[in-house]
């Protein structure tokens, strides 16, 4: 059974400075970004999606094109390409070796019912260097509730979360305890944590100024006071006791 592609509809471009590249692409494409974040800027123009990826994301060295197809497996069988990596986003190598990334295109509404997966974000992990100090920060300063506190081998895993989001939690954990981590990797993690460049999390609040004042009064390290960002949000940035970067956005 022969299948057809829907053409190249998504192209990702590596940029060294997304803030400098954004006005250039905005002027060239003649449209404003539909997605605008420090880690990705996306445009939709004439039926194509153009993405700017700072630093190349996952190892990009040149623009990456996404071919849209309605049925990836059927297209593979039709062309005889072999899988370079699966599952998730799949890549195939064409006969001359070019890496192609076929992209599944949702069928039109009149093509029949679809069963969507009910997947939500349940939690995340942040490292701590002192469990009691981190606990006090998240519980007393940010007002999170403590949902679990597990000790093992002299270490602690503390689960906290905002009272208004019972289904979303943060696990504060001892860093680099995975047995698969090498001594060199453990040293690198420790150094990155000391610099405050290892982990980041985004929070939101309707009262950004009030939250910032409370955090500042607690003695937390301030990275950025509340300010308007060029990508359309107002936020501030702080570090928790372990050096993790926390950005707090204002809900408008």
N, C-alpha and C positions, 0 to 999 in steps of 0.2 A: 504493500500500500504506500503510495507516494504521498509525502507531506511537503508543505511549503513553509518557508519562514515568513515572518511579517516585517523583515528588514531590520536594520540597525536602528533602534529607537532610543538607546541610552549610551552615552559616551562619557567616561570619567577622565578628567584631566588632572595630572599632578601639578600643583603649584607650590612654590616655596613660601609665598606670603599671600594668604587668602584675602586679607584686607586690601592689599594693593591690587590683586588680580580682579577682585569683585567689580570695581567700577569699569574696568576695561571690558569684561564680559557683558556687563549690563548695557554698556554703550553699543557693543558689537551686535548683541542679540536683540536689543530694543525692548527688553522686558525686565521687570524687577524679579529678584529671586523668589521662588516659591518655598524654598527651605533655606534658612540662613542661620548657621551656627558656627562656632569657632572650628569645629571639626569637619564641616561639610557645608557647601553652598550649592543649591540646585536650581536649575532653570527649566521651564517648559516653553519651548518655542517651535512653532510649526510642527507639532506632533512629536517632537524629540525632547528627550530629557538630557540636559547637559549638567554634569556635576564637577565641582572643583574640590579636590581632596588635598589638604595641606600635607606636604611631605610625602605624598604617595600612599598613605594608608598602609595597607598590608604588603608593601614591597613593590609598588608600581615603579616602573622605569620609563614608561611611555603611556600614551592614552590607551584606555581599555574600552573596547566596544562590546555592547551587549546585544546579541541577536534575540529578538522576541519570537517565540514559537508557542503554539497552542498546546503541543504535546511533545515534551522533551524526549521521552523514551522512544516515541515513534520516529522522531527525527533522527535519533541515533541509529536506529535500525535501518532507516532509509538510506543514510549516507555512509554507514559503516565506520563511523568515527569511534575512537576508544576513549574511555573516561580517564581524565588526568587526575580527578579527585571527586569523591562523593562521600556523603550525601550533601545536604544543604544546597548552597549555590554550586552548581556543577560547572566544570570547565571541560572542554574537549579540544583536542589538537587536530587541526585539519591536516591533510596529507603532507603539506610542506612545513608543518610544525608550528604554525601560528596558533596562539591560544585564543579560543573563542569561548564566550560565556553565554550560552543560550539562556534566555530569560522567559519564564512561564508567564503568559499573558492571560489574565482572568477572562473567561468567555463573556460574551455579552449577556445582558439580563434575560434575553429571549432564548438562550441556548439551553435552558434547563436548570434545575435546582442544584445548588452547591452546598456542601456540608462544611461549615467553617469550624476550625479548631477553637476551643475556648481556652486560650492561653493568656495568663496574666503574669505580671511581675510579682513574685512572692517575697523576695528578699535579696540582700546583697551582703558582702563581707567587707569589713574595714579592719586593718590591723591596729593593735594597740601596743604601747610599750610599757604602760602601767595600768593594769585593769581598774584600780580604784580611782585613779585620776580621770581616766576616760569615762568611767561610769558616772562620776560626779558631773562631768561636763554634759553628757547627753541627758542625764536624768534631771539635774538641778538647773542647768543653764538653758538647755533647749526644751526642757519639759517633757522629754520622752518617758514612756513607762517601761519598766523592766519586766520582760516576759520570760526570761530564763537566765540562769547563771550556773554554768556547769564547770566543775573543776576536774582536772586530770593531770597527774604527774607534776603538780606544782604550777600548772597553767590554768587559765580560765577563758571560757567562751561565754560572752555575755550578750544576750539577745535583747535589743531595745527597739522601740518604735513609737511613732506618734499616736496618741490616743484616738485621734480621728481616723486612723488607718489601721484597723486591727489586722488586716490581711497583709500588711507590708512591714517587714522587719529588717533590722540591720544586726548582723552578728559581729561583735567586736572580738577579734581573735588574736592569739599570739602569732607574730609574723614568722614566716619561713620555717614552719615546723613540719611541712610535708617531707616525708622520707625520700621522695624523689628529687629534692632540691640539693644541688651540690654545694660544697663549702664556698666556692667562688660565687655561685648564685646567691647564697645566703648573705654573703658579704655585700654584694651589689644591692640587694633589697634593703639591707640595713643602711647603706650609704644613701640610697634614694629616699628612704623615709626621713633620714636626718636632714636632707635638703628640702623635704616637703614636696617631692615630685613623684611619689610612688602611687598614691591613690587619690581619687577625686569623687565627690558625690554632689548632686544638685538637690537643693531643697527649695521650697516655695512658701510664701506667706503673704497674707493680705496686708500686713503691717510691717513692711521692711524696716522702716526707721525705728520702730519700737523694738523689733528683734535685734537690730544692730546695736542699739544702745545697751540692751541687756547683755549681749555677748561681749561688747567692749568693756562693760563694767565688771565682767567676770575675770578680766585679765587675759583673755584669749588673744592670740596673735592676729593682728589685723593685716590683711593683704590689700584690700581695696575697700574704701568707704562706699556707701550707696551712690550710684551714678547711672546716668542714662547711657546705654550702649548703642553703638551705630547699627546693630542688628535688631533693634526694636524692643529691647527689654531694659528694665532697671534692676540692678542687682548689686550685691556686695560680695566680698570674698574674705574668708577667715581660714585659720588652720585649727584643727582640734589638737588636743595634747600630744597626739602621736605624730603630728605633722601632716595629716591628711587634709587636702584642700577641700573646703566646703564653699560652694557658691550658693547664695540664697537669692532667689528671684522674687520680684514683687508680682503678686497676682492682681491683674487689672480687670 
